[in-house]
Structures are given as C-alpha cells and as structure tokens.
C-alpha cells in the first residue's frame, strides 16, 4: 500500500536543524561556523566582491589599504564580512574556499565570460593556506565603542582596544595594556603575571580601579625592568598618546619582521551607522586608513561595512565634492563592494527548501496529477506569482512563491506602523526565519497540504506583536470568540488573521494587493483540491459578522472594487457614534439636494419661457429651496408619498411638476447606503464645534472619505438610474412621452409644465425687449406717423387693450405687469411694458406720472420700470391741427428751420423738446468756455428762454408759449448764433492754431509790464489794445485789434534787442580790462570764467524789459566779482610758493581792492579851493592805505 510522505521527509537537509538568519561577528561556535559556511548563498555579486577583496589583500598593490562594503539592512554585509574571516582563517579556509570555488564554477557555467575563474580562486587559496600569516580583528564598532572616550580619538581608541583584545590584553585601560600587559607578553612573562592575580582576564578593570598598587608591584616583581612610577601616572591620569600616528606606528612595529605575507585585518561592522553624519568621525577614519597605509607597507588593512556607499556617507557628513577632504576619503578605500538585497524567496529556496531525490519525485508526480488545479486555484494580482512551472512547484513547496513577496511587504508595513518589533522587518534574515519556523511547524503534515498565508501569523506575528498591534487585532479576536460553533470560530480566527496581515499594507501596496473577498479566499486555501466556493461562502459569513460588529468595514474603491479594512479603536468608537445618529428630515433633504444637483447640473432658480425669466422653486422632503416665495413653478422631487402616481396627479395643480421617485428610493439597497451616508454627514456636522484629539480627527476624516467614496462610486450611479426611470407628473398630466435622461429629462419636464401652465406665453413674438436697456431703446425709438396706419393690433396688444378697457378704475403699471406675469400669460415685465408703450404710441392710451399727463418720452423710458406704481394709464385725447400748424410756423421762424415737422402733436412736442435739450447742452458748454468774457451774457439770455420753454410738459401749453414769445426768442437766438460763431472762429483753439481773440488776450497778459517801459505813442497803442478785454461786442473790431497787437509786438522786440546789445558791449569792456589785469599781475596759466557763459546767463531766455535793464546795471557788479576771482588766485599762489634764496626771484603778486570814494563833508558840496584841497588830501590818504598794503585799487 502506498504511504504518503510527510513534509519533513522531502527536504535535503533536516528542516528541524538550527538556522540562524542573523550573523554575529563574535559567535564562533563550531556548529554555527559549519552552518554559516555550508549554507552561505553565493550570488555573482558576492563571488566577485569576495574575490576583489581577498585578491587585493593578497597582492597589496592598490594605492590605499581601505575596503568599503555597503548594502542595505538585511543584504548580508555582516555575513559577507564573516565569510572573509573564514577564508583567511587557517582552521576554516579549506572548507570556505571549497564552497567559493563551487560557486565560481556555477557562475562560469551560466556565464562563459564571468570575471572570476577557478584558477584565480585556487591561487588565492594556496597563498592563504601555504604562505600567508593572517590575523583578523573583527568587531561591530557600535557594540565596542566607549561612550566616554574623547571624540577626537574615537577610532584610534576603538581600534587599539580591539587590537589589544585580539592579543589577549584587557580592554578597560589602554595604558595598562600598552605599558604593562604588552611588555610582559613580549618578555614571555604575561602568563606568570596572570597566574599571580586571580581572574585577571575577567577582573582587570576592577583591579586597576581598586588595587592598582598590587597590579604594578606584581608586574614589577615579574619584570623588574618596568618603571612602575611613570606607568602609574599614565594609568591614573589617562595620558597615553592615542593619536592616529602613534597607533599606526604601533601597528607597524607589530607587523615588522613577520614577512611579506603577513596581514593584519581590521574587519569593522556597521561603520556608517556609527558615524551617523558626524564629519569629525569620518575624517578620523580617513586618517586611520591613511596612516596605516603610509607606515605599514600593505600589511595592515581596514575593511568596513555600511548601509550606504561611501559617497553617500561623505555627502551625509556635509562634505562637498569640491572639498579637498572628499577626494582624500574616497581615495582611502580603493576596494569597494556593493551588496544588493537578494530576493528572499531565492535565499529561502536555496537555504531551506532544497528537496531530496524522493521528495522531488513525489512532488513531480503530484504536480502532474494536479497541474490544472494548481494553475487556477491560486491566481492572484499581477506580480504575485503562483506556480508557473513544475520547477517552481518543486522548489517552493510547501510555500507558494508569492507568499515570500507578500509576507515581506506585510512585515515591512507592520514595522512601519509599530505593530510588530522592528527586528521583524521584511529583510532576508526575517524571511528566512519566518519560512523556517513555518516549515518546521508543518513538518508532520502530509505532502499535498500547502502553507496557507494565515500560518505566518502563528509563526512570526503573534509572538512579535507590540502593544499597539495587539490592540489592533484584539477586538476582532474577541468578537470571533463569541461565535458558538467551534469550527466556525476557528475558521473565523484564520479569516481575521489574514485580514490583519493584508489590511495593514501601505496604501500604495493595497492598490496592487487589495483585501478583496477573492484574495482572502485564495490566501486561506490549504489544499489544491479545496472547494473555492465553499470557502468563499464561509468567508462571506465571517466578513458580514465582523462588519456588523464594527470590527472591519467594506468600502468601494475608485475602481469600483469592494475591499475590506480594519477599524482602528477610534474608528470603532466613531462607527458606533455614527450608528447612533438620528437623521432628521432636514439633514436628509440637504443631502438629497446635493445628490440631485450633482446629477442635474443645469438646475436653476430661473427659466426663460418665451419672454419670461420665470422663477422656479424646489421641494425636497417638504423643504423649499431656490425661490421659496411663491415661484412661477414648483419642482417637487418626491421621495415620501407612497400613493400611486395617478392619485397624486388628480390633486396636483398647474405650476407644479413632480418627479416621483418614492418606490426606488425606499428600496433596501439604496436607502441603507444613503441613510448611512447621511449619518456620517450628521456626525461630521456635530463635530464642527468640537476639538477632537489627533487620532479621533483622523478617524473622522477616514469616515468622511469613505462616505465620499460610497457616494461617488455607488449612490450617485444608483440615483442616476432612479431619476432617469421615475414618473413625471406635470399639473394633472402624467408625462409618458418624456424618455430622455439627466439634464435633458429635467428640461423636457419643465418645458411641458410651463406649456401647460402659461397657455398665452406663445403670443410673445417678434423682437422683444429682454432687459431695461432694450426697453429704453424701444420706447425712445423715433416716432413714425405711418407705422401704425398700416399695422393692425397684434394679438398681445389686443389682449392688453381688452384688459385695460375692462378696468373701471385707473390701473397702474405695477398691477398690469403683475397680472400678465401670472398664468395663463407668463409674460416678462419688459414685454408687457413694451406692449403698453406700443398702445400709447398708437395714441390709444396715455401714460400719467403721479396723475401728470404731460411727461417726456425719455423720462418714461428711464423711469417706467423703476417707478411702475407711479405710472398709470388713461385713454388718449387728440390735439388741434390748427394749433399744431401755428406752432410749426413759429418754431421754424425762431430757429431758421426748413423742412417738414411731424403732424402728430405728441411726436412734434417730443422732437422739439429734444431740440431744446440739445441747445441746452450746447449753451451749457459754451457758457463754460466763455465764462468771465464780456459777451457771455448773450448765451445766458438765450439759455433762459430754452429752460423756460422746457418746463412746459403739456403740448398745447408748450405750443402757445413758443407762439407768444416768437419775436423775442428769434432776436435772442440770432445774438447767440453770432457769439457761437465768434467762439468757433476766434476763441476756440485747435491743434496747430490759436484763435485770434485768445492770442490777443494772452499777448496783453504776458506784456503788461513791458507796456510801462514803452514811449508815449507806443503806450497809447497798448491802451487801445487793452480795451478788447471789456468789449461786449468785439466781433467787428478784430482786424484793428490784430494790427495793434502786431505793432506792439514789434516795438517790444526792438527795445529788448537794443538792451541786449548794450549788455553784451558792457560785458566785453569789463573782460578787456580784467584780462589786462591778469597780464599785468603775471598770472601765467590763469583764465577768467568764459565770457560767453556770462553773456548767455544775463541775456538769453528773457523778453522782459525791466529784467534786461536790471542786468545792464549789474555789469559793474560783474567787474567786482571778477576782481575777487583774480584775488583768490593770487592768494592761492602766495600760499603755494616754496621760494628759496637760490631760486630765481618771482614777481610780487598784488591783490586788487575795490575802493568806494567817500562824499565830501557838508552834504557833499565843496565851496572853496581849500575845501577841494582838503577833500583831495583825505581821498589821497584813503587810497594810499591800499598802496602801502601792496594792493592795487579798483575805484567805485
């Protein structure tokens, strides 16, 4: 009889064996070493990296002895480093090289051009085993670093301490190791010393702290040559030189004499984490590598592992590529190995799942029997692969390939949200641990059973849950425990465990692997032959139960896919609060309105129906919207009335259209979704004035978003279907002919309802005013007497005329417009007003404003719609033709008009009033232009007549007023016309031309001062010209005024030019005199200010006679100013003189002083020769004072 194999029997290596996915640098137990060598998984990247490192160390022919090994957490850096140790260790090198050689062979079989050959490996192996003397110092720097160490010597202290540990010395005190233990060891006395002090290896630090004298005296006893006093001070004061240079010197001494094949390797794990962007530490490491290279001649190496490549560590330490330090650091680590994380399923397959011969045969046979089921039962979203081939099945059984990718995502995401311990992240080592533990637990199951995904929860998740993770699943497990049936309870646990694993993926991962019913069922399947449908039904029951208990929720994604997710604690509390919300009619009406308006985007509170911009009201669940105050049409969205449509239509009225949606709205599927959505909105509204905790606010936001998703993906689509199929009731009619959808359906229903309600709206034909401006244009348009003689009343005009004729009291326009806005008309206010205006133009009716029958057409146009209540209507009366004829004659005579005028009295008055308004505007503008001029009053007099005539609004009164004032008005109008013509010809300025009158006035104003300096004849001309400023009628004297202006202009110009000539001549005389003075005083090289500039300043730019005469008087002052300038030059030269006796004598520089001659006594009158002599003598004494002071004199 055939015996089914157990899963533990199919593996090539015992699945129960110890497999440590994490590598410890210090763990050197034989069984650990054996596993780490035998089960090390080689990739091409690792093979090349190992070869480059060991070959570089052997050859020692690179520029610097630094090795940098980088890779992300879990990529195998520590294992790589430890394998290096095995390759260089005499006890393990043979076995390690054997496995490396096998890996190289496999790489060459795959790639004939592979960079490493077995000969290369053999040569290195022979060197390591036969010739090399290699010592290894391996440590994790974060674990051995002394936190109290001096930051400036961190690396040297750590390296030195680890070197001492390697040699068997203590790691507590560097001076103790260097100056006591090392000399004792080198003298062969160290073991003797340790024998004299109990437990030295363990308690060396304690001895130094408490019994230092004992230690020193014992050492002295064993090795008398020790200077213990100096050593004591160094140990107590901790003053040992631990510089990089001294450390490198120590390493050089140690390597000295050990031969060219000696290598000391410092293998340092997790360096980048230790440096952690600290620039000083990175520079220390660079110095250590540099000095070791310089002093040790290739015999001492430093190999570091890091999570980032070296350039990233350098950049993270704020060292730019342009800095000198950048190149130095990068150059110290010439051998670089970058390890990428291997696919966890590959590592797991190689290390754990390799099958023996019987196992492979069994699985191949099973695959052939169940190939079809294997290909269909376990299909998942793209990139989550099941068994694609027989080889996949054999290699991965009892796992499915996608499980490794999925569990990696799960572990990473659960770590990110702090649901499991951080060390359980989805690294290579974690995946190996998970797979190994799960496979061990299933080892006694029969071959044929598969690992279901929930089993990962049992093997790794349950024991690694943080308090936060336990809280996240505990409520769900508690609810599952309440299920009475044990089988269903156990199955429920499996369901919630799978949900826990996949519902906490990041959102980006949920997009590719959502928690759908299909995916959950697939993950729970344990046998190829399981009934998928049976599992699906059981899962659905559990999911529905968990949803009802607010443990999980079902939601619709944007892609309209149903997915499940857990409620957080806050979300569970919020869900319970939402369940307790009472949705009132107001809330539901508001949400229905949003739903309606979201679909029917053209809903408006107005609708144009023929001429009328009708108002529309909206009713939802008894609440009124849009125009709630007596609109022209009610649109009722009915969700409550459960009566039959025929019964509802019987009691409906015109002006009311109903969209009857009650049956479909009350259906369970739609109503439950919509009611829950309203509960969420109610809850959100209740939180508006409440301060929520951060977690509660997040939960509230989540529900808002879920409700929005439900609304957008499900509710909106369902409502669209409900509306598009609902019964439409217009008045008492059920509109069966409306079959379109959405906005078109809504529009069609409104059109039908308006047509039923406003049966006379179609009378609005032709060009109809649509607004105030268009109505004003229609009212103000020119009156054509023949227009209405050939045009009969329209139907609309007949309706209004009949309406007005039926009124027994005066009716105002407010009432008229309101009556025709209502059913059955539905006319716009502008259309009704225009029809009434047409009846007044036909002279059938007349407007009154505040009972005043005489109002201008323009006033009607501007104010009819503003003051409708003040405008009333009465039957129109006719005007005498004889009066019209007399007025026409007078009007033409006054204004010199020719041509025909209207024979209709109202239109005649309107046109004449319009002419008067035009004249009024013209007169106002002209008065403004002539203001202050002596002839302006002629314009004002005519304007007075115009304003008086305009006041008469009654046509007969207006006509008689014009007839009676015909003669006076004509005389005044003629004067006005002449003044207006004079303004256009002689006053008004246009570009390039100035009016004569204006030019003369400006000439007078600018030359008033000059007139006073003219001779008598010329001043008489000026007086005659100035009379123009008061002349009331200058029109016939403008030629004479123009000649006077021209003559005076010439006289003034001649006077100005004569004065300018005198000024130029006087300035020239002064400059001749002053230039001679410069020569006389021998001021060689000195020049006076330019004469031309002085002439320009005193003559150019002025036509003012008074100013020019004053400038002529200032020429003497100019002379004094020039003398002062010359004196200043003399003083400057005197102060700058450096005369010595040997120099050639320089001329004596004398200043010129201005002397003002005194007047004689007795009022300046001299009476005798004696008085003359006395005055002259006094004058002589005064002048000689200047001469005696070595000064020249300028007489003033």
Secondary structure, 3 states (H helix, E strand, C coil): CCCCCEHHHCECCCCCCCCCCCCCCCCCCHHHHHHHHHCCCCCHHHHHHHHHHHHHHHHCCCCCCEEEEEECCCCCHHHHHHHHHHHHCCCCHHHHHHHHHHHHHHHHHHCCCCCCCHHHHHHHHHHHHHHCEEEEEEEEHHHHCCCCCCHHHHHHHHHHHHHHHHHCCCCCCHHHHHHHHHHHHHCCCHHHHHHHCCCHHHHHHHHHHHCHHHHHHHHHHHCCCCCHHHHHHHHHHCCCCCCHHHHHHHHHHHHCCCCCCEEEEEEEECHHHHHCCCHHHHHHHHHHHHHHHHHHCCCEEEEEEECCCHHHHHHHCCCCCCCHHHHHHHHHCCEEEEECCCCHHHHHHHHCCCECHHHHHHHHHHHHHCHHHHHHHCCCCCCCCCCCCHHHHHHHCCCCHHHHHHHHHHHHHHHHCCCECHHHCCCHHHHHHHHHHHHHHCCCCECCECCCCCHHHHHHHHHHECHHHHHHHHHHHHHHHCCCCHHHHHHHHHHHHHHHHHHCCCHHHHHHCCCCHHHHHHHHCCECCCCHHHHHHHHHHHHHHHHHCCCEEEEECCCCCEEEEECCHHHHHHHHHHHCCCCCHHHHHHHHHHHHHHHCCCCCCEEEECCEEEEEEEEECCEEEECCCCCCEEEEEECCCCCCHHHHHHHCCCCEEEEECHHHHCCHHHHHHHHHHHHHHHHHHHCCCCCCCHHHHHHHHHHHHHHHHHHHHHHHHHHHHHHHHCEEEECCEECCCCCCCHHHHHHHHHHHHHHHHCCCHHHCCCCCCCCHHHHHHHHHCCCCCCCCCCCCCCHHHHHHHHHHHHCCCCCEHHHHHHHHHCCCCCCCHHHHHHHHHHHHHCCCEEEEECCECCCCHHHHHHHCCCCHHHEEEEECCCCCHHHHHHHHHHHHHHHCCCCCCCCCHHHHHHHHHHHHHHHHHHHHHHHHHHCCCCCCHHHHHHHHHHHHHHCCCCHHHHHHHHHHCHHHHHHHHHHHHHHHHHHHHHHCCECCECCHHHHHHHHHHHHHHHHCCCCHHHHHHHHHHHHHHHCCCHHHCHHHHHHHHHHHHHHHHHHHHHHHHHHHHHHHHHHHHHHHHHHHCCCCCCCCCCHHHHHHHHHCCCCCHHHHHHHHHCHHHHHHHHHHHHHHHHHHHHHHCCCCCCCCCCCCCCEEEEECCCCCHHHHCCCCHHHHHHHHHHHHHHHHHHHHCCEEEEEC
